[in-house]
Amino acid sequence: MSPVKQETRPKPRLIVRLGTFLASHHILFRHYRTPPPPFTCEKHIPLGKCSYTCGSANPLFSTEYVTEAKRFMQGIEAASVESRGGMEMATFIAREIKDLGAEVCHHKFFPHSKHFHPLKFFTSMTNNIAIQPNGSYINFGINTIGIVRAPRGDGKEAIVLVTPYNSRRVASNELLSLALGFSVFSLLSRAAWLSKDIVWLSADSQYGEYSAVSAWLNQYHNPVFLSNSVILDTKMYGANHIYDGSTEKAEFKAFKRAGTMAAALIFKIGETRKHSDRDSVTMYAEASNGQMPNLDLLLVIAEVFHSIGSVLRKINPDWKLDVAVPDYVEGTANLASSMYKQALGVPTGSHGAFRDYQVDAVSLEFSPTFHVRNENAKSSFLLRGGRLIEGVVRSVNNLLEKFHQSFFLYLLTAPSKFISVGVYMIPFALLIAPLPIVAAALADGSKTMEKSMDHTMDDSKTNGSVDILRSKGRSWRWLQAAKVLVVIQLWAVLVSLLPFYITQIPDATPIQSSLIWAVLSIIILIALYVMFGSPYSAGVEWKLLKATMITSISIGLGLMSIINFATAQLGALILIPMCLFSRPLRACSGLNVLAQAVLLASNISLAVLGFPPAALLIIKGLSKGSWTVDIGDFWVWMEFLWEWSSATYLYLFLVHLPCWLLCIHVLLHPCRQAESKMKQE
């Protein structure tokens, strides 16, 4: 090549030179490489900028803090023996926090109401008021809050640590949880590297962990300002036993806050595992209506735990996978468990209260294998647990901003593996997309059949005006199917509101409530059919009825996928085959014996599977191994859903149940009724 041509060669672009540089220095970057996934649809969690320092610092949690945890445990155990309504325990925790030089306050709250109310699904789940103006009301809980102000921060952000305990009947594992939480809080109160405030919430869980945490978060984000007269009328029962000095009493009563919550970590120690040879940690991430924390928070926890040496072996505990099994089986079980928990729409822990305020939170449950009285094993467990929590706090403390770059919509197959929204939306779209086309084809097929019947009718009718009127009537016949759909939807709304009145019956058992619910539902359906007409009396053709049912399913599942995708996905797997296979049983008479038997068996099995109580029995049998039939279980399950304002309850009654009833109407359709009427005309 000549020198002139060499001088005129264009210089490579910057992106090309940068890629060449990275390729030539690939050794320096190979530790960022993602390993090959074991599943074709599964991804390993990528290392984000928020987690480069996970586990890189030397832990400061030493045996000194283990000794301090043991001293705290002895003191609070003595306080629990003398405790009157949990006051002595709250007093002891507050005194220990104050001795560390941290700020401390108490928070009084009342239990949540569990009565069914229709508007509860569209309002906040938090308490209406933190302190109720009723001086004679003594059933309340007391949370104790300690706050460490960051020496290197400006007070705008905070990290929340939560340790639940039952002040009425405190267990030995809860005392150990409090000791672990206090020892970590003691370490952080002396840390000079903190850039975010630390809030330690000792949640009184006598009315449930979620109630205690939710009440505190409600007061934290929605402050209530009361007059002096109201405050005097709402003195805490036993408040005189907290501290003798009036100044200190006022200090501990004043509600204190830190900065905006960057992340929250709820940790507790569960019961001793007798059939295992090593300690384990279970991570809970599902919040209300399938909400999940930012994926980077799970990455931080997984990386810290792996760096310390402990392994998060599973996401949810109900799948018995303590034996060695292939990775894909364990991943499939974890995927099914995670998807079921999200579809249920109920938080798996008190971390769900934080997601109601868009705060990323995760619950960790330590499962030890030693007896609580074993001092050596207890010391080792506290040391490892303290270092794990310290590592997570250090990683979140290094963040310059809240978690926002990673996924919020995902399904977990392992603590470090996930399926993103870009992957699991494809099969759901493939399930939903053909439904409108099928509905249009059924409606067009109904018109084609009507035209063929017109050609076979008597040719003596030659009046043109009559033919025009008949054709116009047939073109609007789909309104009859739409009328049937509206009536059934109205019935579903009324059935979903019945628990509001059934719960007013005093001393009603779950079985009695279920029977009353079923009987009233049948009576309401019959009354609506008497007033507006049934699908068979209106002469609606089964193809139009099926087209209307498919259209309703596509709209309902599409809307539910926005609220809770896991519920929509599981519902699609049940409803779509049931609707596509649905065919009148009398229409199967023209088929051969084998096809008739297969179609009959599939229709009946899918109809039984799509009935909500039958689906509950199958889920109960697969998860717990119990196949006993109890009518009251369905009431308990529905009560569990509406107590947590789960959108799954609305889906079951406003989408799933109407489609199931329409499917039953299609199966029992007489088929020949519309044709006979047309022949008579």
GUBAFI-462291 format. One record per residue (C-alpha): z negated, y negated, x. Coordinates in steps of 0.5 Angstrom, whole numbers, plus 500, padded with zeros to 3 digits. Layout:
ZYX...
***
This chain:
500500500502493503497488504500483499498488494491490496490482495493482488489488486484485480476486481473491477469489471461488472460494467464498471461496478454497474456504472458506479452503482447508477452514478451513486443512485442517480436520483432514482433515475433522473426522471429518465434524463432527456432535456437539452434540445433547442435545436442542434439537429433535433432530438427529443423523443426518448421514453421507450419501454412501451410507454412507461405507463402512459397516463399512469392509470386513473381514467375510468371514463366518467360522466356516466359515459358522457350521459351515454354519449348524449343518448347515443347522439340523440338517437343517431340524430333521429336516425339520420333524419329518417335515413334512406341512403344511410341505412337507418344510421348503420342499423342504429349503430349496429343495434347499439353495439349489439346491446353492449354485448359486442359482436357486430357486422356490416361491410359493403364497399364501392368507391375507388376508380379515379381514372389514370392507369400506368400500372396503378403506380406498381400495384396495390391501392386497395379495391379488387373485390369487396362485393361486385356481382352487379345487383343493380348497382346501388352506389355503395357505402356501408361500414359498421364494425363492432368487436370486443373480445379481450377477456384476458387475451387470446385473440391474436392482437387487436386495437382499431378505433375509427370514426368516420361520418358521412351517411348521406349528409351527416354534420353535427360535428360528425354526430359528436364524433360518433357519440365519442367513439361509441362512449369509448367503445362502451367503456372498453366493452366492460373493461376487465383489463383488456388483453387485446381485442377492440375493433370500432369501425364506423366508416361511411365517408360519403366517398371519402374516409380513405376509400371506406377504411381501405375497402374494409382493410382490403376485405380484412386482410384479403378475404373474398369467398363468393358462391351462393349464387353470387351472394344472391345476385349482390344483395345490398339495396335496402338490406331488408330494412336492416333487420327483420329476422333472417338469422340476424340478417345473416349474422350482420352480413357475415364479415368478422375479424379480430387479431393482428392489428397492433395499432390504429387510432382515427379520431374525429371532431372538426369544425368549431374554431371561432378565433381561438380561446381553447380546444386543440388537437391536430395530429396527422401521421404522414402516409403514402410516399412519405411513410410514417408510423413508428415513433413510439406511437406518437410518443404514447399519444403525446405523453397521454395528452400531456398527462391529461392536460391537453397539448398537441400544439402542431403537426399539420394545420395549414401553418397559421401559428396560433399566436405566441412565437419563439420555439425555433420558428414554430419548430422550423415551420412544423419541420417544413410542413412535415417535410412537404407532406411527406414529399407530396406522397399523399396520405394526410388522412385515412391512417395512410390505409393502415400503413399500406398493411404495415400497421401503425396508425395516427389520425387525431382531429379535435377542434372545439371552440364551443358551439355544438348546442352548448350542453355544458361545454359538450359534456366537458369536451366529451369527458376530456376526449374520452379520457384521452382516447382511453389513455392511448388504448391503455398504453397500447394494450400494455404492449407485449409486441408491436412497435418496432424498436423506435424510428420509422424514418424521421422528420417531426418538428413538434409532437415530442421532437424529431430529426432522425434518419442518421441526422438528415441523411448527412446533408443529403449525402453531402449534396449527392456525393460530389456529383459524380466527381463533377461529371468526371471533371467535366468529361475530362475537361472536354477531352483536354480542350479537344487536345489543345485544339488539336495542337492549334490545327494545321501541322500539314496533316501528318497521316498517322492513321487519320490521327488514330481514327480521329482520336478513337472517334473523340474517345467515343464522343460521349455516346452522343451525349448518352444518346441525347439522354436516352431520347429525352428519357423516352420523351419523358416516359411518353409525356407521363403516359399522356394523361391515360389518353387525355382523361378519355376525352369527355367533359374536358376542363382542367385548363383544356387538359393542361393545354392538350398535355403541353401541346402534345408534349412539344409535338412528341419532342420535335418528332423525336428530335427529327427521328434521332437528331437534336443535341445541337445537330449531333454536335455534342459539346455542352460539357459532355451534355452537362456531365450526362445531366449530372450523372442522371441526377445523381442516379435519379435522386439516389433511387428516389431517396430509397422510395421517398426521402423527403421528395429526394431532399427537396428535389436535390435542393432545386436540381443540384444548384440548377445543374451546377450553375448551368452554363451556356449563355453565349459562354458568358461573353468573355466574363466581366459585366458583374460576373456575367450578370450574376451568372445570367440571373442565377441561370434564368432564375434557377431554370424557372424555379426548376420548371414544375408548373412554376414550382407549383405556383411558388408553393401555392403562393407561399402556403396559401398566399395566392399568386394567381396563375391558373393553367388548370391548377397543374392538371389538378395537382398531377391528377391528385398525385396519380389518384393516390399512386404517389411516387412523386409523380414518377419523380417529376416526369422521369427525373426532374423534367428530363434534367430540367430539359437538359439544363435548358439545352445547356443554357441555349447551347451554341458553344462554337458549333463543335469547335467549328466542325473540328476546324473544318475537319
***
